[in-house]
Amino acid sequence: MHPSWNILRFEEQLIEAEEKIDTDCDNHYLLKLIKDKIIVTQKNAPDIIISEEKINLSMLTENDREILDSGISVNSEYELLEILESFR
Protein backbone atom coordinates (compact mmCIF):
# COMPACT_ATOMS: atom_id res chain seq x y z
CA MET A 1 0.00 0.00 0.00
CA HIS A 2 1.11 3.55 -0.68
CA PRO A 3 2.16 5.47 2.48
CA SER A 4 -0.13 8.48 1.79
CA TRP A 5 -3.24 6.31 1.37
CA ASN A 6 -5.71 5.66 4.16
CA ILE A 7 -7.68 2.39 4.04
CA LEU A 8 -11.38 3.10 4.58
CA ARG A 9 -12.75 -0.42 4.14
CA PHE A 10 -11.26 -3.84 3.54
CA GLU A 11 -13.29 -6.87 2.48
CA GLU A 12 -12.47 -10.09 0.67
CA GLN A 13 -13.26 -8.67 -2.79
CA LEU A 14 -12.94 -4.94 -2.07
CA ILE A 15 -10.41 -2.45 -0.77
CA GLU A 16 -11.61 1.13 -0.40
CA ALA A 17 -8.89 3.71 0.17
CA GLU A 18 -8.40 7.45 -0.08
CA GLU A 19 -5.39 9.58 -0.80
CA LYS A 20 -5.23 13.13 0.46
CA ILE A 21 -3.43 15.46 -1.91
CA ASP A 22 -2.46 18.92 -0.70
CA THR A 23 -2.70 20.87 -3.95
CA ASP A 24 -5.27 22.86 -5.90
CA CYS A 25 -7.18 21.02 -8.60
CA ASP A 26 -8.43 22.48 -11.88
CA ASN A 27 -11.68 23.60 -10.21
CA HIS A 28 -10.01 26.13 -7.89
CA TYR A 29 -9.90 29.67 -9.19
CA LEU A 30 -8.67 33.14 -8.30
CA LEU A 31 -10.65 36.28 -9.18
CA LYS A 32 -8.74 39.52 -9.26
CA LEU A 33 -9.50 43.08 -10.34
CA ILE A 34 -7.08 44.41 -12.94
CA LYS A 35 -7.93 47.88 -14.22
CA ASP A 36 -11.66 47.63 -15.10
CA LYS A 37 -11.82 43.84 -15.52
CA ILE A 38 -12.29 40.87 -13.25
CA ILE A 39 -9.71 38.34 -14.35
CA VAL A 40 -10.25 34.66 -13.52
CA THR A 41 -7.30 32.25 -13.44
CA GLN A 42 -6.84 28.71 -12.23
CA LYS A 43 -5.02 28.63 -8.92
CA ASN A 44 -2.72 25.85 -10.11
CA ALA A 45 -1.99 27.68 -13.41
CA PRO A 46 -2.14 31.43 -12.65
CA ASP A 47 -0.75 32.41 -16.06
CA ILE A 48 -3.77 30.93 -17.85
CA ILE A 49 -6.72 33.34 -17.99
CA ILE A 50 -10.05 31.51 -17.86
CA SER A 51 -12.28 34.56 -18.13
CA GLU A 52 -12.19 38.36 -18.36
CA GLU A 53 -15.28 40.30 -17.31
CA LYS A 54 -15.36 44.05 -17.85
CA ILE A 55 -17.21 45.75 -15.00
CA ASN A 56 -18.42 49.20 -14.07
CA LEU A 57 -16.04 50.27 -11.29
CA SER A 58 -18.50 52.86 -9.99
CA MET A 59 -20.78 50.04 -8.77
CA LEU A 60 -18.07 48.79 -6.38
CA THR A 61 -17.56 50.08 -2.88
CA GLU A 62 -14.03 50.88 -1.75
CA ASN A 63 -14.10 47.71 0.38
CA ASP A 64 -15.18 45.61 -2.63
CA ARG A 65 -12.31 47.04 -4.67
CA GLU A 66 -9.80 46.23 -1.93
CA ILE A 67 -11.07 42.64 -1.73
CA LEU A 68 -10.94 42.20 -5.51
CA ASP A 69 -7.52 43.85 -5.70
CA SER A 70 -6.12 41.28 -3.27
CA GLY A 71 -8.01 38.42 -4.98
CA ILE A 72 -10.89 36.11 -4.14
CA SER A 73 -10.23 32.40 -3.85
CA VAL A 74 -13.01 30.26 -5.35
CA ASN A 75 -13.29 26.52 -4.71
CA SER A 76 -15.70 25.36 -7.42
CA GLU A 77 -16.99 26.23 -10.87
CA TYR A 78 -20.49 26.72 -9.41
CA GLU A 79 -19.20 29.24 -6.85
CA LEU A 80 -17.25 30.99 -9.63
CA LEU A 81 -20.37 31.35 -11.78
CA GLU A 82 -22.37 32.72 -8.83
CA ILE A 83 -19.77 35.39 -8.13
CA LEU A 84 -19.41 36.41 -11.76
CA GLU A 85 -23.19 36.61 -12.13
CA SER A 86 -23.33 39.14 -9.30
CA PHE A 87 -21.19 41.54 -11.39
CA ARG A 88 -23.38 41.33 -14.51
The 8 nearest C-alpha neighbors of each residue, nearest first, counted from 0:
[[1, 2, 4, 3, 6, 5, 16, 14],
 [0, 2, 4, 3, 5, 18, 16, 6],
 [3, 1, 4, 0, 5, 18, 6, 19],
 [4, 2, 1, 18, 5, 19, 17, 20],
 [5, 3, 18, 17, 1, 2, 16, 6],
 [4, 6, 17, 16, 7, 18, 3, 2],
 [7, 5, 16, 8, 15, 4, 17, 9],
 [6, 8, 16, 15, 5, 9, 17, 14],
 [9, 7, 15, 6, 14, 10, 16, 13],
 [8, 10, 14, 13, 15, 11, 7, 6],
 [11, 9, 13, 12, 14, 8, 15, 7],
 [10, 12, 13, 9, 14, 8, 15, 6],
 [13, 11, 10, 14, 9, 15, 8, 16],
 [14, 12, 10, 11, 9, 15, 8, 16],
 [13, 15, 9, 8, 10, 16, 12, 6],
 [16, 14, 8, 7, 6, 9, 13, 17],
 [17, 15, 6, 7, 5, 4, 14, 18],
 [18, 16, 5, 4, 19, 6, 7, 15],
 [17, 19, 4, 3, 20, 5, 16, 1],
 [18, 20, 21, 17, 3, 4, 5, 22],
 [19, 21, 22, 18, 3, 23, 24, 17],
 [20, 22, 19, 23, 24, 18, 3, 43],
 [23, 21, 20, 24, 43, 19, 42, 27],
 [22, 24, 43, 27, 42, 25, 21, 26],
 [23, 25, 26, 27, 22, 43, 42, 41],
 [24, 26, 27, 41, 23, 43, 42, 28],
 [27, 25, 75, 24, 76, 28, 74, 41],
 [28, 26, 74, 25, 42, 73, 75, 24],
 [27, 29, 41, 73, 42, 40, 72, 26],
 [28, 30, 72, 40, 71, 39, 42, 73],
 [31, 29, 39, 71, 70, 38, 37, 72],
 [30, 32, 70, 67, 38, 37, 68, 33],
 [33, 31, 37, 68, 67, 36, 38, 34],
 [32, 34, 36, 35, 37, 31, 38, 68],
 [33, 35, 36, 32, 37, 56, 53, 68],
 [36, 34, 53, 54, 33, 56, 32, 55],
 [37, 35, 53, 52, 33, 32, 54, 34],
 [36, 38, 32, 52, 31, 51, 33, 30],
 [37, 39, 51, 31, 30, 50, 36, 32],
 [40, 38, 30, 50, 49, 29, 48, 51],
 [41, 39, 48, 49, 45, 29, 28, 47],
 [40, 42, 28, 44, 43, 45, 27, 29],
 [41, 43, 28, 45, 44, 27, 29, 40],
 [42, 44, 41, 23, 45, 24, 25, 27],
 [45, 43, 41, 42, 46, 47, 40, 25],
 [46, 44, 40, 41, 47, 42, 43, 48],
 [45, 47, 44, 48, 40, 41, 43, 42],
 [46, 48, 45, 44, 40, 49, 41, 39],
 [49, 47, 40, 50, 39, 46, 38, 45],
 [50, 48, 40, 39, 47, 41, 51, 38],
 [49, 51, 39, 48, 38, 52, 40, 37],
 [50, 52, 38, 37, 36, 39, 53, 49],
 [53, 51, 37, 36, 54, 50, 38, 83],
 [52, 54, 36, 35, 37, 51, 55, 38],
 [55, 53, 36, 35, 56, 52, 86, 37],
 [54, 56, 57, 58, 35, 53, 59, 86],
 [57, 55, 58, 59, 54, 35, 64, 60],
 [56, 58, 59, 55, 60, 54, 61, 35],
 [57, 59, 56, 55, 60, 54, 86, 63],
 [60, 58, 57, 56, 63, 64, 61, 55],
 [59, 61, 63, 62, 64, 58, 57, 56],
 [60, 62, 64, 63, 65, 59, 66, 57],
 [61, 63, 65, 60, 64, 66, 59, 67],
 [64, 62, 60, 66, 65, 61, 59, 67],
 [63, 65, 67, 61, 62, 66, 68, 59],
 [64, 66, 68, 62, 63, 67, 61, 69],
 [67, 65, 63, 69, 64, 68, 70, 62],
 [68, 66, 70, 64, 31, 32, 69, 65],
 [69, 67, 65, 32, 66, 70, 31, 64],
 [68, 70, 66, 67, 65, 31, 71, 32],
 [71, 69, 31, 67, 30, 68, 66, 29],
 [72, 70, 30, 29, 67, 73, 31, 66],
 [71, 73, 29, 28, 70, 30, 74, 27],
 [74, 72, 28, 27, 75, 29, 79, 71],
 [73, 75, 27, 26, 28, 72, 78, 76],
 [76, 74, 26, 78, 77, 27, 73, 79],
 [75, 77, 79, 78, 26, 80, 74, 27],
 [78, 76, 80, 79, 75, 81, 74, 82],
 [77, 79, 81, 75, 76, 80, 82, 73],
 [80, 78, 76, 82, 77, 81, 73, 83],
 [79, 81, 83, 77, 82, 78, 84, 76],
 [82, 80, 78, 84, 79, 83, 77, 85],
 [83, 81, 79, 85, 84, 80, 78, 86],
 [82, 84, 80, 85, 86, 81, 79, 87],
 [85, 83, 81, 87, 86, 82, 80, 79],
 [84, 86, 82, 83, 87, 81, 80, 79],
 [87, 85, 84, 83, 54, 82, 52, 55],
 [86, 84, 85, 83, 54, 52, 53, 55]]
